[in-house]
Amino acid sequence: MEMHGARIRALAATVAAASLLLVGACKKNGAPPAPPPPEVAVVQVQPQRLPTSYEYTGEVQPYRRVQVRARVDGVIEARPFTEGSVVKPGQILYRLDRVKPEAAYQSALARAQNARRTLERLQPLVKENAVAQQDVDNAQAEMEGAQGDLAQAKKNLDDVIVRAEIQGRVGRTNLDAGARVTGPSDLLTTIDVLDPVYVSFSPSTQQLLAWKQDPSAKKLIQRGSALAVEATLPDGSRFPRAGKLDFVAPSLDAATGTQEFRAIFPNPDYLLVPGQFVRVRLSGFTRDSALAIPQRAIQQALGRQFVYVVGKGDTVATRDVQPGPWSGTLWIIDKGLSPGERVIVDGVQKAAPGRTVKAVALADSATVSGPEETARGGAAK
């Protein structure tokens, strides 16, 4: 037992000596250094005049749509046009049965010829007092009435052939060969004029009020203004020709609470077709004293949009923002930021509220481009 106790005391003395050596070494070398603050790239927002653009969903409408109807009744004998093709004025679309109109024409022609011969017989007899002037006047009226009936019968006979009145794309036929047409009440088909073509869209009431309060924007939303209108096709490609604002509805639509705008586009290759939905972009607006940041600086979570800002002492804080329209690759902030604030653009994954960071200026051409450069490729919210 005495030997066992001696061993324990010797082990304890060894451990104590080692502890003293470790503490001495720590005091000599010092504590490990703290890691440096993470580096983030920031932009300092400053008020500037920026070009802005707006995007809306537009619907393509024909420049003109003509309904094709027959003026007379009858059975369709032929439909020589191809549905969906481009037709020219005077081109035959339908041929109707001409038996009944031709019989009426021949009857009217016979009455007109008989009335003319009667008048020609009576006129010489007036000078000889062989007939009364009243008989001649009656014959004259009869001939003129017969000629009117003949003209109407001739028109009905001509109307058995239904022709295109304008150049455009003909639609689907509603009645085909063998069907009976009862007259103008039956719609046969339609012809759409597609060059040029209309694209209609409706800005919100709030946006309209904002434009009308800005004198420069108010001039742009007038018919024939310098407002540039561009269209993007459903496949994402840009329509190669620009449009012009052609019509602004004088009142709001009671059903939607919006005001209709309509632009006119050249469409020689028929890329735009009625019923198609496209993206319409309006360019030419400017925003004074705008605060703008790159889109990637804006974070979204739980239905809110916010940014990280670097405040006093290089400490990170969050700031809720309300983005507005685009200006090139920048997103204009309507609410939430003040001039001079530093917004984190790159390195947001290293930032957290209350953390200290090392802020460096963002080296990004998108943030330093002027209005001329940002105007190219601008989009809207």
Legacy VTK file of the C-alpha trace (Angstrom):
# vtk DataFile Version 3.0
C-alpha trace
ASCII
DATASET POLYDATA
POINTS 381 float
0.000 0.000 0.000
2.824 2.362 0.798
4.421 1.584 -2.602
1.063 2.174 -4.419
0.594 5.544 -2.721
4.098 6.599 -3.665
3.372 5.813 -7.315
0.207 7.928 -7.243
2.025 10.874 -5.692
4.767 10.644 -8.297
2.192 10.600 -11.174
0.406 13.615 -9.740
3.666 15.517 -9.499
4.427 14.700 -13.164
1.011 15.934 -14.350
1.360 19.145 -12.353
4.763 19.814 -13.840
3.461 19.249 -17.374
0.551 21.637 -16.730
2.928 24.326 -15.537
5.047 23.891 -18.662
1.901 24.136 -20.927
0.672 27.291 -19.212
4.076 28.835 -19.519
4.239 28.031 -23.208
0.792 29.581 -23.822
1.770 32.737 -21.995
4.934 32.884 -24.026
3.286 32.331 -27.511
-0.013 34.298 -26.863
-3.716 33.529 -27.919
-4.466 32.560 -31.591
-5.360 35.658 -33.700
-9.047 36.334 -34.605
-9.988 35.812 -38.301
-10.199 39.005 -40.414
-13.677 40.336 -41.329
-15.027 38.928 -44.614
-14.684 41.075 -47.707
-17.835 42.195 -49.562
-18.308 44.320 -52.680
-20.592 47.321 -52.265
-22.026 50.171 -54.317
-22.712 53.583 -52.859
-26.078 54.736 -54.176
-26.252 58.293 -55.465
-29.143 60.146 -57.116
-28.843 60.283 -60.891
-30.959 60.800 -63.995
-31.612 57.424 -65.563
-33.494 56.213 -68.641
-36.350 53.889 -67.734
-38.594 51.517 -69.624
-41.770 49.614 -68.826
-43.077 46.233 -69.963
-46.640 45.027 -70.385
-48.453 42.113 -71.938
-49.914 43.059 -75.304
-52.410 41.412 -77.622
-52.051 41.498 -81.396
-55.085 42.779 -83.291
-55.654 43.124 -87.046
-55.340 46.575 -88.542
-58.709 45.941 -90.159
-61.096 42.997 -90.133
-63.710 42.698 -92.851
-66.631 40.309 -92.622
-67.439 38.518 -95.869
-71.190 38.068 -96.442
-73.323 37.293 -99.476
-75.894 39.886 -100.555
-78.231 37.272 -102.033
-79.416 33.844 -100.987
-78.547 30.631 -102.727
-76.567 27.405 -102.556
-72.754 27.623 -102.598
-71.494 25.926 -105.745
-67.755 26.509 -105.241
-65.229 27.947 -102.774
-62.049 28.478 -104.802
-59.910 30.128 -102.094
-57.576 28.405 -99.613
-58.285 29.067 -95.960
-55.518 31.069 -94.299
-54.073 32.345 -97.572
-53.546 35.959 -98.610
-56.215 37.181 -101.017
-56.292 40.280 -103.223
-59.144 42.680 -104.025
-61.485 41.220 -106.618
-60.423 37.621 -106.008
-63.361 35.184 -106.120
-64.160 33.639 -102.744
-67.581 31.990 -103.301
-69.833 31.164 -106.259
-73.564 30.780 -105.564
-76.253 29.117 -107.645
-77.273 31.677 -110.306
-80.491 30.071 -111.646
-82.936 32.149 -109.601
-81.104 35.511 -109.939
-80.622 34.987 -113.675
-84.333 34.217 -114.162
-85.224 37.392 -112.276
-82.806 39.352 -114.424
-84.267 38.041 -117.677
-87.781 38.893 -116.495
-86.736 42.413 -115.506
-84.941 42.854 -118.829
-88.092 41.855 -120.756
-90.234 44.341 -118.784
-87.748 47.135 -119.352
-87.578 46.465 -123.087
-91.367 46.322 -123.359
-91.762 49.590 -121.426
-89.213 51.321 -123.659
-90.994 50.157 -126.829
-94.354 51.335 -125.486
-92.942 54.781 -124.723
-91.376 54.986 -128.181
-94.774 54.253 -129.790
-96.682 56.814 -127.731
-94.302 59.758 -127.957
-94.915 60.506 -131.727
-98.685 60.312 -131.223
-98.729 63.209 -128.771
-97.968 65.693 -131.533
-100.960 64.383 -133.511
-103.195 64.513 -130.417
-103.843 60.799 -130.870
-103.033 60.029 -127.252
-103.166 62.060 -124.082
-100.046 63.444 -122.509
-100.969 61.531 -119.367
-100.576 58.241 -121.243
-97.081 59.236 -122.330
-96.149 60.288 -118.796
-97.385 56.964 -117.454
-95.356 55.101 -120.051
-92.299 57.153 -119.118
-92.720 56.293 -115.440
-93.247 52.633 -116.256
-90.039 52.526 -118.291
-88.002 54.215 -115.569
-89.389 51.808 -112.938
-88.601 48.842 -115.157
-85.062 50.083 -115.672
-84.618 50.368 -111.888
-85.835 46.803 -111.413
-83.468 45.700 -114.177
-80.507 47.355 -112.466
-81.370 45.643 -109.170
-81.775 42.273 -110.925
-78.414 42.764 -112.656
-76.779 43.534 -109.309
-78.308 40.429 -107.704
-77.010 38.355 -110.595
-73.509 39.785 -110.148
-73.685 39.163 -106.405
-73.852 35.403 -106.843
-70.065 35.710 -107.067
-68.637 36.855 -103.741
-65.283 38.616 -104.110
-62.640 39.911 -101.714
-62.934 43.650 -101.150
-59.469 44.165 -99.599
-56.066 42.483 -99.524
-55.405 40.417 -96.420
-55.350 36.981 -94.882
-58.630 35.133 -95.239
-59.846 33.111 -92.284
-61.667 29.828 -91.948
-64.857 29.407 -93.945
-68.083 29.016 -91.991
-70.065 27.614 -94.918
-68.677 25.367 -97.630
-69.794 24.084 -101.020
-73.296 22.652 -100.900
-74.438 24.798 -97.973
-77.295 27.251 -98.417
-76.729 30.938 -97.778
-79.784 32.829 -96.589
-78.374 36.256 -97.346
-76.372 38.906 -95.442
-77.253 37.333 -92.094
-74.815 34.472 -92.767
-71.135 35.215 -92.072
-69.081 33.343 -94.654
-65.545 34.204 -93.511
-63.344 37.157 -92.513
-60.345 38.935 -94.053
-57.713 40.468 -91.771
-55.343 43.237 -92.820
-52.065 42.305 -91.079
-49.637 44.829 -92.524
-49.588 47.001 -90.527
-50.915 45.409 -87.360
-52.063 46.677 -83.958
-50.788 45.644 -80.518
-52.914 46.777 -77.572
-51.849 46.882 -73.908
-53.112 48.453 -70.685
-50.906 50.179 -68.084
-52.190 50.224 -64.511
-54.100 53.191 -63.133
-51.270 53.940 -60.681
-48.755 54.037 -63.509
-50.948 56.349 -65.560
-51.238 58.771 -62.648
-47.458 58.758 -62.188
-46.910 59.495 -65.887
-49.438 62.313 -65.927
-47.732 63.974 -62.969
-44.431 64.016 -64.854
-44.488 66.647 -67.674
-41.952 64.807 -69.848
-43.719 61.448 -69.434
-47.099 63.035 -70.093
-45.909 64.116 -73.550
-44.761 60.579 -74.362
-48.149 58.956 -73.747
-49.792 60.973 -76.498
-50.663 59.619 -79.937
-47.800 60.074 -82.401
-45.215 60.886 -79.713
-41.540 59.905 -79.762
-42.239 56.970 -77.445
-40.398 53.866 -78.686
-42.516 50.705 -78.606
-40.845 47.310 -78.985
-42.390 43.840 -79.032
-40.963 40.519 -77.874
-42.385 37.390 -79.490
-43.587 34.384 -77.435
-40.329 32.514 -78.133
-38.317 35.327 -76.506
-36.967 36.819 -79.736
-37.360 40.527 -80.394
-39.659 41.663 -83.183
-37.344 43.327 -85.720
-39.418 46.492 -86.232
-40.358 49.215 -83.774
-43.890 50.485 -83.355
-45.496 53.834 -82.634
-48.226 54.763 -80.206
-51.340 55.080 -82.350
-54.299 55.311 -79.960
-54.996 56.071 -76.307
-58.513 55.359 -75.066
-60.230 58.529 -73.809
-61.670 56.745 -70.771
-61.016 53.809 -68.468
-62.493 50.378 -69.034
-65.161 49.961 -66.370
-64.551 46.201 -66.168
-60.769 46.310 -65.678
-60.153 49.836 -64.419
-57.367 50.307 -66.987
-56.905 52.517 -70.032
-56.218 50.907 -73.400
-53.097 51.886 -75.333
-52.542 50.733 -78.902
-49.373 50.712 -80.988
-49.067 50.136 -84.719
-46.281 47.936 -86.142
-45.145 47.264 -89.729
-45.695 43.549 -90.319
-44.776 42.638 -93.921
-43.699 39.091 -93.022
-46.815 38.415 -90.877
-44.803 37.440 -87.796
-47.481 39.054 -85.647
-50.877 37.366 -85.947
-54.205 38.332 -84.353
-54.812 36.817 -80.933
-51.090 36.431 -80.206
-49.750 37.682 -76.867
-46.419 39.518 -76.855
-44.334 41.526 -74.395
-44.475 45.247 -75.099
-41.646 47.481 -73.911
-41.967 51.267 -73.773
-38.681 53.192 -73.934
-37.955 56.894 -73.760
-38.918 57.704 -70.173
-36.402 59.128 -67.685
-36.293 59.200 -63.880
-34.725 62.137 -62.051
-32.871 61.655 -58.730
-33.139 57.882 -59.097
-31.377 55.462 -56.746
-30.467 52.260 -58.602
-28.580 49.073 -57.718
-27.796 45.802 -59.546
-30.601 43.281 -59.429
-28.485 40.634 -57.688
-28.163 42.884 -54.646
-31.863 42.413 -53.846
-32.759 39.443 -51.642
-36.188 37.871 -51.283
-37.562 35.921 -48.341
-41.017 35.356 -46.878
-42.682 37.733 -49.283
-40.336 40.649 -48.588
-37.555 42.189 -50.632
-34.515 43.563 -48.851
-30.835 44.445 -49.216
-27.812 44.325 -46.948
-26.259 47.703 -46.185
-22.943 48.461 -44.523
-23.418 51.076 -41.813
-21.240 52.699 -39.161
-18.318 50.652 -38.031
-18.654 48.497 -41.170
-21.537 46.650 -39.518
-24.133 44.908 -41.689
-27.851 45.686 -41.430
-30.906 44.720 -43.502
-33.135 47.208 -45.255
-36.559 46.482 -46.783
-36.876 48.020 -50.256
-39.541 48.561 -52.888
-38.104 48.104 -56.401
-39.495 50.147 -59.285
-38.733 50.023 -63.034
-35.521 48.873 -64.686
-32.834 51.066 -66.192
-30.590 48.864 -68.278
-29.099 46.303 -65.882
-29.953 48.382 -62.815
-33.078 48.205 -60.720
-34.422 51.553 -59.549
-35.443 51.528 -55.887
-38.603 53.513 -55.153
-38.482 53.194 -51.357
-36.094 51.937 -48.692
-32.714 53.494 -49.559
-31.135 56.894 -48.925
-28.380 58.623 -50.900
-24.876 57.668 -49.818
-25.752 54.265 -48.347
-23.478 51.347 -49.161
-25.339 48.308 -50.490
-23.729 44.867 -50.616
-23.819 43.418 -54.139
-21.331 40.529 -54.050
-20.556 38.468 -50.967
-24.033 38.575 -49.461
-23.539 34.973 -48.309
-20.845 36.262 -45.935
-23.074 39.012 -44.552
-25.428 38.808 -41.607
-27.095 41.512 -39.522
-24.644 42.770 -36.898
-21.545 41.217 -38.511
-18.500 43.349 -39.250
-17.260 43.215 -42.847
-14.602 44.760 -45.039
-16.374 46.808 -47.722
-14.663 47.301 -51.078
-15.989 49.105 -54.151
-17.720 46.894 -56.721
-15.741 46.585 -59.939
-18.688 45.992 -62.256
-19.350 47.785 -65.530
-23.094 47.443 -64.997
-22.958 49.806 -62.045
-20.775 52.467 -63.576
-22.364 52.661 -67.041
-23.924 55.967 -67.954
-27.463 56.608 -69.146
-26.488 56.058 -72.786
-25.204 52.553 -72.053
-27.917 51.520 -69.621
-30.575 52.612 -72.089
-29.602 49.709 -74.319
-31.305 46.500 -73.360
-33.419 48.134 -70.631
-36.389 46.232 -69.291
-39.219 47.025 -66.933
-40.566 45.453 -63.900
LINES 1 382
381 0 1 2 3 4 5 6 7 8 9 10 11 12 13 14 15 16 17 18 19 20 21 22 23 24 25 26 27 28 29 30 31 32 33 34 35 36 37 38 39 40 41 42 43 44 45 46 47 48 49 50 51 52 53 54 55 56 57 58 59 60 61 62 63 64 65 66 67 68 69 70 71 72 73 74 75 76 77 78 79 80 81 82 83 84 85 86 87 88 89 90 91 92 93 94 95 96 97 98 99 100 101 102 103 104 105 106 107 108 109 110 111 112 113 114 115 116 117 118 119 120 121 122 123 124 125 126 127 128 129 130 131 132 133 134 135 136 137 138 139 140 141 142 143 144 145 146 147 148 149 150 151 152 153 154 155 156 157 158 159 160 161 162 163 164 165 166 167 168 169 170 171 172 173 174 175 176 177 178 179 180 181 182 183 184 185 186 187 188 189 190 191 192 193 194 195 196 197 198 199 200 201 202 203 204 205 206 207 208 209 210 211 212 213 214 215 216 217 218 219 220 221 222 223 224 225 226 227 228 229 230 231 232 233 234 235 236 237 238 239 240 241 242 243 244 245 246 247 248 249 250 251 252 253 254 255 256 257 258 259 260 261 262 263 264 265 266 267 268 269 270 271 272 273 274 275 276 277 278 279 280 281 282 283 284 285 286 287 288 289 290 291 292 293 294 295 296 297 298 299 300 301 302 303 304 305 306 307 308 309 310 311 312 313 314 315 316 317 318 319 320 321 322 323 324 325 326 327 328 329 330 331 332 333 334 335 336 337 338 339 340 341 342 343 344 345 346 347 348 349 350 351 352 353 354 355 356 357 358 359 360 361 362 363 364 365 366 367 368 369 370 371 372 373 374 375 376 377 378 379 380
